[in-house]
Amino acid sequence: MKADIIKIYFPELTSKQLEQFEMLYPLYQEWNEKINVISRKDIDNLMLHHVLHSLGIAKIINFRPGTEILDVGTGGGFPGIPLAILFPQCTFTLVDSIGKKIKVVEGVASSLGLENVTALHTRVEDLDQDFEFIVSRAVTRITPFYYWVKNKISPNHFHTQRNGILYLKGGDLTEELAEFGKKHKVFELGEIFNEEFFETKKVVYVPM
């Protein structure tokens, strides 16, 4: 079972969610042959490197029902699609400036029956909407990213943490975060997940 690794860290999944996670591997395999959104050599590591990595955000915050989340530069749907499976009562808007990637997102979301996902072929700067949280996976350095999205955060706070950015990054971020210079908190995914892949992986939370 491809989803076993997900079940280890999220034992409370419903049978429907488990089935949706199980469907991800064949779906991405099929789409990847048409439109390359995951490197060919990495597709076998989909559940670990892409799905579980995306769900690292869910170990930092438990999105409450009704939360609106924006995934910027979603690529093939990460972290947005795994999070949308995990939080069916939240709404997810996944944007990417590359149309063929959004086509993959739409195809996968449709096959999974995810009614809480909207996929848009657009640049984040052109979105006229705000969200409680903005998620992304290493699209660029955090300083330019912050300025792209800072006007998209809703003033409507209803979580224990303030609304803001949850950014998946890897490696040594010392210089990048010093340059950023704004309030933030770094969560080490290596302290949450046991697999070696996560040793250098982090979630950077920027409250706004």
N, C-alpha and C positions, 0 to 999 in steps of 0.2 A: 504493500500500500504506500503510494507516494506521499500521502498526507500524514503518515505516522509521525513524522518529525514535528508537524504542526500540533498534533494531538498531545504530544509530550508537554509542550509549553502552554497549550490552551485546552486543558482537559474538559472544560465546560461547554465545548462546541455541541450544537445540535446535530442530529443526523443529516439535516438539510445542508448545514454549513460544511460538514465533513465531506458530503457528496460534492459540493461546489469546489472545495479545495482539491479533491481528488480529480476533478475534471480539468483543472488548470494545466496539468502537464500535457495531456493529449491535445488540448486546444492550442496551447502555445507551440507545440511541435508542428501541428498542422499549419498554423498561421506563419510560423517562422520559415517554412519552406517557400511561402509565397512572398512574404515581406519580412526582411531580416531585422527583427527588433531586439533579438538576444544573440550574442555571438554564438556561432555554430558549436564551438567547443564547450560553451557554458550551458547549453540547453539541458544537459543531463543534471546539472546542479540547480535547476530552476527552483525547486522547493526550498533549498537552503539559501542560495545566493540572492534570490529575488523575492520569494514569497515570505519566508521567515524573516528575512532582513527588513522587508516592508513592515511586518508586524511588530518590529522592535518599537515602533511608535506607540503601539497599543499597550506596551509594558510601561510607558512613561505617563500616559493619560488614558482614562477610560471615558471615551466620548459619550456624553449623555444624549438620550433620544432628542431629536430635533436639531442637533448640531449640524451646521453647514460647513463643509470642509472643501478647500480648493487644493488640488494637486497640480503643481506648476511644472511643466516640462515632463509630463508623465511618461513619455516614450511609449512603451507597449502596455502601460497601465500600472506602473509601480511608483509609489506605494499605494495608489488609489484603489485598485481592484481588490487586493487582499484585505484592505481595511474596510471596503464596502461590504465584503462577505461577512466580516467579523461584526460590523455595526450596521445591521439592516435598517435600524430606525433613524439613521443619520443620512444626510444627503451629500453626495460627492460630485464635484464638478472637476473633470479631468481635462486639462488643456495642454496642447502642444502646437508648436508652429509648423510641424511637419504633418501634412495631411494623411499620408499613408500610415503613419503611426496611430493616428486617431481612428482610422479605418479598422485597425487591429483591435483597439480598445472597444469600439462599438460592436465588433463581431464577438469578442470574448464576453462582454457584458450581456449581450443578447442571448448567447448560448447558455449562460449561467442563470438567466432570468433575473438579472440584477436591475430592479426598477428604481433603485436609489442612485444610479450613476448617469450623469450627463457628460458626454464627451464633446469637446469643442475644438475645432481647428482654428486657433487664434493665438495672438500674443497676449500675455497676461496684462500688459499695459492697456489693451483695448477693452478689457472686461469692465462693465459698469455694474458692479455688484460687490457686496462685502460678505465676509465669512468670519466665523468664530476662529477657525484655525486654518493655517496654510501649511501644507506638507510638501516636501520635495526630496529628491534623492540626488544630491551632488550635481546640480545643474551648472553651477558656477561658484565663484568665491562668495562668501556670505555677505560681504558689504554691498556689491552691486545687486544681489538678490533682494536684500532688505529694501533697497530703494525702489526696486520694481514693484514690490507688493505692499509697502507700508500703508498705502491708502486703501487697501482692500480689507482691512481688519475691522470687524463689527465692534461697536462700543457696547454691545449687548453681552455682558459677561455672566455666565451662569455655571461655570465650573469652579472647582477649588483653585485651579491654576487660572491665571489671566489668559485671555485670548492671545494668540500670537503665532509664531512660526515654529514648526517642528521639522528640523532639517537633518536628513541622514547624510553623514559625512564619514570619511575614513582617513587614517593616517595622522600625522602630527599637525595639529591645528593651532599650535602656539602662535605662530607669526600671523596667521589669518585672523585669529580672534583678537590679537593685540591691535591689528589694523582696524578691525571692526569697531572696537571701543565702546560698544553699547552693552547694556545689562543682558546677561545670558547665563544659561546653566548647561553644562555638558554631562550627559549620561553615557556611561561606558557600556556598550552592549556585551562586551566580554564578561561583564559581571552578572549578566542576565542569562545569556546563552552559553552553553559549554563548548560549542564547536569552535575549532581553531580559527575558522573564517572570521569570527567576530572579534578577535583579539584587538584589532585596531579600529573597529567600527564604533561609531558614536551617534547619538541623537543630540543635536544642539537645539535647545529650547530658548527662544527669544520672546519674552513677554512684552506685550504692546498695549 
